[in-house]
């Protein structure tokens, strides 16, 4: 019988089906961190799907530091895993380590976030959302649901991260249709609740007449709600809030009327990732880009969807 990474006989593999006669594959996954509800849900999805797919998973949390992700990828190369998957915390600075993986003949799958490398032979496929489209959906809602001058403050995601760059891009493209919608301040809250709260406190002091907050994720939007309440204003009423993700806490605030609109970003990438990994290891052709399905939510839709939300 073929020995698996843990040295046991693959036919007796304890974690689900090892895919018939196929060898049980080992995946090295370098996760960004645990900065948000979205990330927690994404981690759970990867771990549960690996178990269900009979994939041996080596997992690391980089605490949002690129050097930790690079270290983790290097260790997976040394351990000679069958496939490496990761969500690049920022877009730049990956070519060297991805070249090492290529030389070691270990295929790489990008999940969730993208790299800006010109050499797309450095990864087999990129599975994740279209962040520009997410920003466009947020901008479209604002254009269609406000009249007259609108002062916006923007809570950006992690500086240099694909979702932060692209959600800003898509939003700005759409609000260009309304010159009376102006972004008065824009700063990174690093995708965290505390970051969103701190930045919003400062923004409220310098922009007392702010009408709308556009937060690149629910967690920063929830932090902004705390700051808005502390300033004696009603979130969702005095100051409207648009966020991205649609994790449970965000959807609850939406149902409660403290957030006005959420653009969904689906973290449940695990099953698709394991399917792509098995194909890639088997040498099968896979699409270079797999875009995740996702929607948008109003308060009414959130009330209906909340009971069934998995995360
Ligand atoms: C988006 C993902 C972002 C989420 C944030 O796919 O990379 O990172 O929107 C998370 O909540 O921190």
Boltz pocket constraint, residues with backbone or C-beta under 6 A from the ligand:
constraints:
  - pocket:
      binder: B
      contacts: [[A, 35], [A, 36], [A, 37], [A, 38], [A, 39], [A, 112], [A, 113], [A, 128], [A, 129], [A, 163], [A, 190], [A, 191], [A, 216], [A, 217], [A, 218], [A, 219], [A, 244], [A, 245], [A, 265]]
      max_distance: 6.0
